[in-house]
Amino acid sequence: MKRITSARISQLLFLLLFLVLFINTEYRGRDEINGAVNALFRADPLVAATYLLAAKTFTWLLLPAVLLLVATALLGRFFCGWICPLGTILDLLGSRFRRRGAPSLLTGNAKYWVFLPLLGAALAGINLAGLLDPLAILVRGLAFSLHPLLGDTTRGAWVGLYRVLGEGRDLLAPGYALIRDHVLPFREAAYPLAFLSALILAGVIGLEAFESRCWCRRLCPLGTLLGLSARFSPFNRSPEKLCADCRACSGLCPTSFDREILQKEECILCMECAVRCPSARVRFLPGSPLAGEGPLLPQRRVLLGGVVGGLLAARFFRFRDPAAQARMLRPPGVRDEGAFLAACVRCGECMKVCLRSALYPAALQAGVEGVYTPVLIPRLGYCEYNCTLCGQVCPTGAIPNLPVPAKKREVIGKAVFDRNHCLPFAKKVNCIVCEEHCPIPAKAIRSRRVLDTDDQGRQVELLVPYVVDDLCNGCGICENVCPVEGKAGIDVFAVKDRTPLRDVQGPAPVREGGDPYG
C-alpha cells in the first residue's frame, strides 16, 4: 500500500483551505467577509516584490509575504511542496496523463526569462506579476470560468429535475438549498476573458504531459523567487548525489533529480526520496548554506537580458486607447491610475464579490498593462451604494477598504446625458427613471418642469433631467436602469479629479422651471 507522506497530507489540507476561502470570497447575505482567498496573496513573495518595485513603497498588508520569504531562506522551498494549491493540483492530475519518455519542452533558463522581465517591468512602474503568478492564474481560472460554469450547470440541472420528478423534486430541495447558499456563486455572471483564463490554467496543467511539475521548475516566477531564497537554507540533503547502487530517487523526485546533484533551489521538500528510500539513507540535515550550489544568479547575459527586456517591454505595455480610457471606470476609492496599476494583482476577487455585477476584467481599455484589472461597466451593472466588498477582498489595498460613509463619497466618474437618446430630449416624453434610482440622498440627478414643443408641434410640459456634478459619484445606476434599449440615454465617464464628495446628504430641491437645454 502506498504510504501518504506528511507533505501530501499538508497539500490536501491547504488545498481544502484554499477552496473554502475561495467559496467564502462571495456575497452570502452579509456586508462583511471575514475570511477570503486574499490571505494567500498577502503571503505571496512575488506579489510583495513586484509591488515594492512598482509602487516604490511598502504596505503592511504584505508582511506575511516577507515572513514567508524569510522562512524559505531558513527551511527551503517548502511552500511549493507543502502549501501551493496549484502545485497540489498538478501533483494530483499530472500523473494521470503524463506521457512516458516525453521530452522536456523548456530549458533551465526559461524561468529566468519569465521572472527577470517581470522585475524589470516593475522597476519601470509596470506591475505584470499578477498575469503569471500561480495563485492568480488559479483564482482567475476558477472565478471567471469554472465556478460560474458550475453554478449554471447546477441550476440548469435543478430545473431539469422538475421536468423529470415533478413535485417529487421537493424532497431534494434542502440539499439543493445547502449547495446554492454555500457553494454556488450567488449570481449568474459571464466574464470577458473567461475562456482565456480557463485556457491558461489548462495549459499549465497540460505541461504535466511532458514533465512532472514542468510549470513549477521551468516557468513559475513565484517558484523562481522562492528557489533563489532557498539557496540560503542551511538544511542540505544527504547524500547530495544519487547513490550509485540505487538511483531510485531519480524516479521519485518531481523537480530536480534528472541531474546527478540535487539542486536546492528546485527541491520542493516533498520528502518522497526520504520516505521511499529503500536503504533509508536520505536525510535533510543542517549544514553549510550554499553547499554544493552553483553561482547565486543566472548567467550574466540572462540576468542583464531579462531585466533590460522588462524595462523595454514596459514602454510597449503602456500603450493605451484614449477613447477607451474615457469610459474606463475604476472601483470606488481608486484615485490614481498609476498607483492602482502598480498595486493590482489581477486576481479577480473584486469582480467575484461585486454585488451588482458591475466589475469585469479589462481587455485593452487600460492598455496591455491593464489586462485583467477591474473596470466598471454601468450598462451591465452598477456600484451598490452601501457595498464595500471589493475593498475588503483586495489583497494589496489597490482598492482601499473604506468604511461605508467614506465609500459613498468616493467618485468613480460623472454622469452626462446623451440628448440624442435620453427620452425627454429626443422623444419629448417624460422619464424620471434615473432620478428615481439615484441613491444619493440629495439626488445627483434632478429634473425641472419646462414647456416644450413635441414632434407634432404641440406644447407639452416636460420633466427635463440634469446632473448635479457636485453630488454625482458615478456609481452607474442611472446608466444601468435607463429604459432606452441599446445605448443608454445617460453615460458615466471617467474624470481626472476623483476628490471625494464633500456631502451627499440633504433633501432634493423642489422642481422648478427653466431652460430645457440650459
C-alpha positions as CSV (number, residue, x, y, z in Angstrom):
1,M,0.0,0.0,0.0
2,K,1.4,3.4,-1.0
3,R,2.3,5.5,2.0
4,I,0.9,9.0,2.2
5,T,3.6,11.5,3.2
6,S,3.3,14.4,5.6
7,A,3.8,16.7,2.7
8,R,0.9,15.2,0.8
9,I,-1.4,15.5,3.8
10,S,-0.3,19.2,4.1
11,Q,-1.0,19.7,0.4
12,L,-4.5,18.3,0.7
13,L,-5.3,20.3,3.8
14,F,-4.1,23.6,2.2
15,L,-6.0,22.8,-1.0
16,L,-9.1,22.3,1.1
17,L,-8.4,25.6,2.9
18,F,-7.9,27.3,-0.5
19,L,-11.2,26.0,-1.8
20,V,-13.0,27.1,1.4
21,L,-11.6,30.6,1.2
22,F,-12.4,30.8,-2.5
23,I,-16.0,29.8,-1.9
24,N,-16.2,32.2,1.1
25,T,-15.0,35.1,-1.1
26,E,-18.6,35.6,-2.1
27,Y,-21.6,37.6,-1.1
28,R,-23.6,35.4,1.3
29,G,-26.1,37.9,2.7
30,R,-23.5,39.6,4.9
31,D,-21.9,43.0,4.5
32,E,-18.6,41.7,5.8
33,I,-16.4,38.9,4.5
34,N,-14.3,37.5,7.4
35,G,-12.1,35.1,5.5
36,A,-11.1,35.4,1.8
37,V,-8.6,33.9,-0.6
38,N,-6.7,37.2,-0.5
39,A,-4.9,35.8,2.6
40,L,-2.9,33.6,0.2
41,F,-2.0,36.6,-2.0
42,R,-0.8,38.5,1.1
43,A,1.6,35.7,1.7
44,D,2.9,35.7,-1.9
45,P,6.5,37.0,-2.1
46,L,6.2,37.6,-5.8
47,V,3.3,40.0,-5.2
48,A,5.3,41.7,-2.5
49,A,8.5,42.1,-4.6
50,T,6.8,43.5,-7.7
51,Y,4.6,45.7,-5.6
52,L,7.6,47.2,-3.8
53,L,9.5,47.8,-7.1
54,A,6.5,49.2,-9.0
55,A,4.8,51.3,-6.3
56,K,8.1,52.3,-4.6
57,T,6.5,51.8,-1.3
58,F,5.5,49.0,1.1
59,T,2.2,48.1,2.7
60,W,1.9,46.1,5.9
61,L,-0.8,44.0,4.2
62,L,2.1,42.1,2.5
63,L,4.1,41.5,5.7
64,P,3.1,37.7,5.6
65,A,4.9,37.5,2.2
66,V,8.1,38.9,3.7
67,L,7.9,36.3,6.5
68,L,7.4,33.5,4.0
69,L,10.5,34.6,2.1
70,V,12.5,34.6,5.3
71,A,11.1,31.2,6.3
72,T,12.1,29.9,2.8
73,A,15.7,31.1,3.3
74,L,15.8,29.2,6.6
75,L,13.9,26.0,5.7
76,G,14.0,25.7,1.9
77,R,11.3,25.9,-0.8
78,F,8.6,24.3,1.3
79,F,5.7,26.4,0.0
80,C,5.8,24.7,-3.4
81,G,5.7,21.2,-1.9
82,W,3.5,21.7,1.1
83,I,1.2,24.6,0.6
84,C,0.8,25.8,-3.0
85,P,-2.7,24.8,-4.2
86,L,-1.8,24.9,-7.9
87,G,1.2,22.6,-7.2
88,T,-1.2,20.2,-5.4
89,I,-3.5,20.1,-8.4
90,L,-0.5,19.4,-10.7
91,D,0.5,16.5,-8.5
92,L,-3.0,15.1,-8.4
93,L,-3.8,15.5,-12.1
94,G,-0.4,15.4,-13.8
95,S,0.4,11.7,-13.3
96,R,-2.9,10.7,-14.9
97,F,-2.0,11.9,-18.4
98,R,1.8,12.1,-18.3
99,R,3.4,10.6,-21.4
100,R,6.4,8.3,-20.6
101,G,9.6,9.4,-22.3
102,A,8.2,12.7,-23.4
103,P,11.0,15.2,-24.0
104,S,11.2,18.4,-21.9
105,L,10.0,21.4,-23.7
106,L,11.9,24.1,-21.9
107,T,15.5,24.7,-20.6
108,G,16.6,25.6,-17.1
109,N,17.0,29.3,-18.1
110,A,13.4,29.6,-19.2
111,K,12.2,30.5,-15.7
112,Y,14.7,33.4,-15.5
113,W,13.4,34.8,-18.8
114,V,10.0,34.9,-17.2
115,F,11.0,36.1,-13.7
116,L,13.6,38.8,-14.6
117,P,11.5,40.7,-17.1
118,L,8.7,40.9,-14.5
119,L,11.2,42.6,-12.2
120,G,12.5,44.9,-14.9
121,A,9.0,45.9,-15.8
122,A,8.2,46.5,-12.2
123,L,11.3,48.8,-11.9
124,A,9.7,50.8,-14.7
125,G,6.5,51.1,-12.8
126,I,4.6,48.3,-14.7
127,N,3.5,45.5,-12.4
128,L,2.7,42.5,-14.5
129,A,3.3,39.8,-11.9
130,G,-0.4,39.0,-11.5
131,L,-0.6,37.8,-15.1
132,L,1.8,34.9,-14.4
133,D,1.5,34.5,-10.6
134,P,0.4,30.9,-10.0
135,L,-2.2,31.8,-7.4
136,A,-3.7,34.5,-9.7
137,I,-3.8,32.0,-12.6
138,L,-5.7,29.5,-10.4
139,V,-8.1,32.0,-8.9
140,R,-8.9,33.6,-12.3
141,G,-9.5,30.2,-13.9
142,L,-11.9,29.2,-11.2
143,A,-13.6,32.6,-10.6
144,F,-14.1,33.6,-14.3
145,S,-14.8,30.2,-15.8
146,L,-15.2,27.0,-13.7
147,H,-17.2,28.4,-10.8
148,P,-19.8,30.3,-12.9
149,L,-20.0,27.1,-15.1
150,L,-20.6,25.0,-12.0
151,G,-23.4,27.4,-11.0
152,D,-25.1,27.5,-14.4
153,T,-24.9,23.7,-14.7
154,T,-26.3,23.0,-11.2
155,R,-29.1,25.5,-11.7
156,G,-29.9,24.0,-15.1
157,A,-29.9,20.5,-13.6
158,W,-32.2,21.6,-10.9
159,V,-34.7,22.9,-13.4
160,G,-34.3,19.7,-15.4
161,L,-35.2,17.7,-12.3
162,Y,-38.6,19.3,-12.2
163,R,-39.4,18.1,-15.7
164,V,-38.4,14.5,-14.6
165,L,-39.5,14.3,-11.0
166,G,-42.2,17.0,-10.8
167,E,-43.2,17.8,-7.3
168,G,-41.1,14.9,-6.1
169,R,-38.1,17.3,-6.6
170,D,-39.1,18.9,-3.3
171,L,-37.6,16.0,-1.4
172,L,-34.2,17.1,-2.7
173,A,-34.8,20.8,-2.1
174,P,-32.9,21.0,1.3
175,G,-29.8,19.6,-0.3
176,Y,-30.0,21.9,-3.3
177,A,-30.6,24.9,-0.9
178,L,-27.4,23.9,1.0
179,I,-25.3,23.8,-2.2
180,R,-26.9,27.0,-3.5
181,D,-26.3,29.0,-0.4
182,H,-22.8,27.8,0.5
183,V,-21.1,26.6,-2.7
184,L,-22.5,28.1,-5.9
185,P,-21.9,31.7,-6.9
186,F,-24.6,34.0,-5.6
187,R,-25.4,35.4,-9.0
188,E,-25.1,34.4,-12.6
189,A,-22.2,36.0,-14.4
190,A,-20.5,35.9,-17.8
191,Y,-17.0,37.4,-17.7
192,P,-14.9,38.7,-20.6
193,L,-11.6,36.7,-20.9
194,A,-13.3,33.7,-19.2
195,F,-12.1,31.4,-22.0
196,L,-8.6,32.8,-21.9
197,S,-8.4,32.3,-18.1
198,A,-9.5,28.7,-18.4
199,L,-7.1,28.1,-21.3
200,I,-4.1,29.4,-19.4
201,L,-5.0,27.2,-16.4
202,A,-5.4,24.2,-18.6
203,G,-2.1,25.0,-20.3
204,V,-0.3,25.0,-17.0
205,I,-1.8,21.6,-16.1
206,G,-1.2,20.3,-19.7
207,L,2.5,20.9,-19.3
208,E,2.5,17.9,-16.9
209,A,2.2,15.7,-20.0
210,F,5.8,16.4,-20.8
211,E,7.4,16.7,-17.4
212,S,6.4,16.4,-13.7
213,R,6.0,19.9,-12.2
214,C,7.1,21.4,-15.5
215,W,5.4,24.7,-14.7
216,C,7.0,24.8,-11.2
217,R,10.5,24.1,-12.3
218,R,10.6,25.7,-15.8
219,L,8.4,28.8,-15.7
220,C,6.7,29.7,-12.4
221,P,8.0,33.2,-11.4
222,L,7.0,32.7,-7.7
223,G,8.8,29.3,-7.6
224,T,11.9,31.0,-9.1
225,L,11.9,33.7,-6.4
226,L,11.4,31.1,-3.7
227,G,14.1,28.9,-5.2
228,L,16.6,31.8,-5.1
229,S,15.8,32.4,-1.5
230,A,16.0,28.6,-0.7
231,R,19.7,28.6,-1.8
232,F,20.5,30.2,1.6
233,S,18.8,27.4,3.6
234,P,21.3,25.7,6.0
235,F,19.4,22.3,5.5
236,N,21.1,20.1,2.9
237,R,20.1,16.7,1.6
238,S,22.4,13.8,2.5
239,P,23.6,12.2,0.3
240,E,23.5,15.1,-2.1
241,K,24.2,12.8,-5.1
242,L,22.3,9.8,-6.4
243,C,23.6,6.5,-4.9
244,A,25.5,4.5,-7.5
245,D,23.9,1.3,-6.4
246,C,20.3,2.5,-6.3
247,R,19.3,5.8,-8.2
248,A,15.7,5.3,-7.1
249,C,15.5,9.0,-6.2
250,S,15.6,10.0,-9.9
251,G,12.2,8.3,-10.4
252,L,10.6,9.8,-7.3
253,C,11.8,13.4,-7.3
254,P,9.3,15.6,-9.2
255,T,11.7,18.5,-9.8
256,S,15.4,18.1,-9.9
257,F,16.9,14.7,-9.8
258,D,17.3,14.4,-13.6
259,R,20.8,15.5,-12.8
260,E,23.4,13.9,-10.5
261,I,23.2,16.5,-7.8
262,L,20.0,17.7,-6.1
263,Q,19.5,21.4,-6.8
264,K,18.4,23.0,-3.6
265,E,16.7,25.9,-5.4
266,E,14.5,23.3,-7.2
267,C,13.9,20.9,-4.3
268,I,10.3,21.4,-3.0
269,L,10.9,19.3,0.1
270,C,8.2,16.8,-0.8
271,M,10.2,14.2,1.1
272,E,9.4,11.5,-1.4
273,C,13.0,10.5,-1.6
274,A,13.4,10.2,2.2
275,V,10.1,8.3,2.8
276,R,10.6,5.9,-0.1
277,C,14.4,5.4,0.0
278,P,14.9,1.6,0.0
279,S,18.1,1.9,2.1
280,A,16.8,4.6,4.5
281,R,19.9,6.7,3.7
282,V,18.2,10.1,2.8
283,R,18.2,12.8,5.5
284,F,17.9,16.6,5.5
285,L,20.5,17.8,7.9
286,P,21.8,21.3,8.9
287,G,25.0,22.2,7.2
288,S,26.7,25.0,5.3
289,P,24.4,27.3,3.3
290,L,25.0,27.3,-0.4
291,A,26.8,24.0,-0.1
292,G,27.1,22.4,-3.5
293,E,25.3,25.2,-5.2
294,G,26.5,27.0,-8.3
295,P,26.6,30.8,-8.8
296,L,23.8,32.6,-7.0
297,L,22.4,34.3,-10.0
298,P,21.8,33.0,-13.6
299,Q,24.3,33.7,-16.3
300,R,25.2,37.4,-16.8
301,R,23.6,37.5,-20.3
302,V,20.3,36.1,-18.9
303,L,20.3,38.5,-15.9
304,L,21.0,41.6,-18.0
305,G,18.9,40.5,-20.9
306,G,15.9,39.7,-18.7
307,V,16.0,42.9,-16.7
308,V,16.6,45.1,-19.7
309,G,14.0,43.3,-21.7
310,G,11.5,44.0,-19.0
311,L,12.4,47.7,-18.9
312,L,12.0,47.9,-22.7
313,A,8.8,45.9,-22.7
314,A,7.3,48.4,-20.2
315,R,7.1,51.0,-22.9
316,F,5.0,48.7,-25.0
317,F,2.7,47.8,-22.2
318,R,1.9,51.5,-21.5
319,F,0.1,51.8,-24.9
320,R,-3.5,52.9,-24.2
321,D,-6.5,53.8,-26.3
322,P,-7.7,57.4,-25.4
323,A,-11.2,56.7,-26.5
324,A,-11.5,53.6,-24.3
325,Q,-9.9,55.5,-21.4
326,A,-12.7,58.0,-21.4
327,R,-15.2,55.2,-20.4
328,M,-12.8,53.3,-18.2
329,L,-14.2,53.4,-14.7
330,R,-12.3,52.0,-11.8
331,P,-13.7,50.6,-8.5
332,P,-14.6,53.1,-5.7
333,G,-11.6,54.6,-3.8
334,V,-9.2,54.3,-6.8
335,R,-8.0,57.9,-7.4
336,D,-4.6,57.5,-9.1
337,E,-4.5,55.2,-12.1
338,G,-0.7,54.7,-12.0
339,A,-0.7,53.7,-8.3
340,F,-3.7,51.4,-8.9
341,L,-1.9,49.6,-11.8
342,A,1.2,49.2,-9.7
343,A,-0.7,47.6,-6.9
344,C,-3.3,45.5,-8.6
345,V,-2.7,41.7,-8.6
346,R,-5.2,40.9,-11.3
347,C,-6.6,38.2,-9.0
348,G,-10.3,38.8,-9.9
349,E,-11.6,38.7,-6.3
350,C,-13.2,42.1,-6.5
351,M,-15.2,41.0,-9.6
352,K,-16.2,37.8,-8.0
353,V,-17.8,39.6,-5.0
354,C,-19.3,42.6,-6.8
355,L,-22.8,42.7,-5.6
356,R,-24.4,44.2,-8.7
357,S,-22.3,42.6,-11.4
358,A,-20.5,45.9,-12.2
359,L,-16.9,44.9,-12.3
360,Y,-15.3,43.0,-15.1
361,P,-11.8,42.2,-16.3
362,A,-10.3,44.7,-18.7
363,A,-9.1,43.6,-22.1
364,L,-7.2,46.5,-23.6
365,Q,-9.1,49.5,-22.2
366,A,-6.2,50.4,-20.0
367,G,-3.5,49.2,-22.4
368,V,-1.7,45.8,-22.3
369,E,-0.6,46.6,-18.7
370,G,-4.2,46.8,-17.6
371,V,-5.3,43.4,-18.8
372,Y,-7.4,41.6,-16.1
373,T,-7.6,44.7,-14.0
374,P,-11.2,45.6,-12.8
375,V,-13.3,48.1,-14.7
376,L,-16.8,49.1,-14.0
377,I,-19.3,48.7,-16.9
378,P,-22.5,50.5,-15.9
379,R,-24.7,49.1,-18.7
380,L,-24.1,45.6,-17.2
381,G,-24.1,46.5,-13.5
382,Y,-23.7,49.3,-11.0
383,C,-21.8,50.1,-7.8
384,E,-24.1,49.4,-4.9
385,Y,-24.2,52.5,-2.7
386,N,-23.8,50.6,0.6
387,C,-21.4,47.9,-0.6
388,T,-17.7,47.8,0.3
389,L,-17.0,44.1,-0.6
390,C,-14.4,44.8,-3.3
391,G,-12.2,46.8,-0.9
392,Q,-12.5,44.1,1.7
393,V,-11.1,41.3,-0.6
394,C,-8.4,43.3,-2.4
395,P,-5.1,41.7,-1.2
396,T,-2.8,44.7,-1.7
397,G,-5.1,47.7,-1.0
398,A,-5.2,48.7,-4.7
399,I,-8.9,49.1,-3.9
400,P,-8.9,50.6,-0.5
401,N,-11.1,49.1,2.2
402,L,-13.2,52.1,3.2
403,P,-15.9,52.4,5.8
404,V,-19.4,52.8,4.2
405,P,-19.8,56.5,4.8
406,A,-16.4,57.3,3.2
407,K,-17.1,54.9,0.3
408,K,-20.3,56.7,-0.5
409,R,-18.4,59.9,-1.2
410,E,-15.8,58.3,-3.4
411,V,-16.0,59.5,-7.0
412,I,-15.9,56.8,-9.8
413,G,-16.9,59.1,-12.6
414,K,-19.6,61.6,-13.7
415,A,-22.9,61.1,-15.4
416,V,-23.7,63.0,-18.6
417,F,-27.0,63.0,-20.5
418,D,-26.9,62.0,-24.2
419,R,-29.6,64.2,-25.7
420,N,-29.8,62.0,-28.8
421,H,-31.0,59.1,-26.7
422,C,-32.5,60.5,-23.5
423,L,-36.3,60.3,-23.9
424,P,-37.2,63.8,-22.6
425,F,-34.7,65.3,-25.0
426,A,-35.0,63.0,-28.0
427,K,-38.7,62.0,-27.9
428,K,-40.3,64.8,-25.8
429,V,-41.8,62.3,-23.3
430,N,-41.4,62.3,-19.6
431,C,-39.0,59.8,-18.0
432,I,-37.5,60.1,-14.5
433,V,-36.2,56.6,-14.0
434,C,-32.6,57.7,-13.5
435,E,-33.7,60.3,-10.9
436,E,-35.8,57.8,-9.0
437,H,-33.0,55.3,-8.8
438,C,-30.2,57.7,-7.9
439,P,-29.0,56.6,-4.4
440,I,-27.6,59.9,-3.3
441,P,-29.9,61.3,-0.6
442,A,-29.8,64.8,-2.0
443,K,-30.2,63.4,-5.6
444,A,-27.4,63.9,-8.0
445,I,-29.9,63.6,-10.9
446,R,-32.8,66.1,-10.7
447,S,-35.4,67.4,-13.2
448,R,-37.1,70.7,-13.8
449,R,-40.5,71.4,-15.3
450,V,-40.4,73.1,-18.6
451,L,-42.7,73.8,-21.5
452,D,-41.5,72.5,-24.9
453,T,-42.8,71.6,-28.3
454,D,-43.1,67.9,-29.4
455,D,-42.6,66.4,-32.9
456,Q,-46.3,67.2,-33.7
457,G,-45.9,70.9,-32.9
458,R,-47.9,70.5,-29.7
459,Q,-46.9,72.3,-26.5
460,V,-46.1,69.8,-23.7
461,E,-44.9,70.1,-20.1
462,L,-41.8,68.0,-19.6
463,L,-39.6,66.9,-16.7
464,V,-36.2,67.6,-18.1
465,P,-33.3,65.9,-16.2
466,Y,-30.0,67.3,-15.3
467,V,-26.9,66.2,-13.3
468,V,-25.6,67.9,-10.2
469,D,-21.9,67.3,-10.7
470,D,-21.0,68.2,-7.1
471,L,-23.2,65.3,-5.9
472,C,-22.7,62.7,-8.6
473,N,-20.3,59.9,-7.6
474,G,-20.5,58.0,-10.9
475,C,-22.0,54.8,-9.4
476,G,-23.6,53.9,-12.8
477,I,-27.1,53.0,-11.6
478,C,-28.6,55.7,-13.8
479,E,-27.0,54.2,-17.0
480,N,-27.8,50.7,-15.8
481,V,-31.6,51.3,-15.3
482,C,-32.1,53.6,-18.3
483,P,-35.1,52.1,-20.2
484,V,-33.7,53.0,-23.6
485,E,-32.8,49.9,-25.5
486,G,-29.2,49.6,-26.7
487,K,-27.2,52.6,-25.8
488,A,-28.4,54.4,-22.7
489,G,-29.6,58.0,-22.6
490,I,-27.1,58.8,-20.0
491,D,-23.4,57.8,-19.8
492,V,-20.9,57.7,-17.0
493,F,-17.5,59.0,-18.0
494,A,-14.1,58.8,-16.2
495,V,-12.8,62.0,-14.6
496,K,-9.3,63.0,-13.6
497,D,-10.4,64.7,-10.4
498,R,-11.6,61.9,-8.1
499,T,-11.7,64.0,-5.0
500,P,-14.3,62.6,-2.6
501,L,-17.7,64.4,-2.5
502,R,-18.0,66.8,0.4
503,D,-21.6,66.0,1.3
504,V,-24.2,63.7,-0.1
505,Q,-26.9,64.3,2.5
506,G,-29.9,66.7,2.5
507,P,-33.2,66.9,0.7
508,A,-33.5,67.3,-3.1
509,P,-34.7,70.8,-4.1
510,V,-38.3,71.4,-5.4
511,R,-38.6,71.1,-9.1
512,E,-38.6,74.4,-10.9
513,G,-38.9,75.8,-14.4
514,G,-36.1,76.9,-16.7
515,D,-34.4,76.5,-20.0
516,P,-34.8,72.8,-21.0
517,Y,-31.4,72.9,-22.6
518,G,-29.6,75.0,-20.1
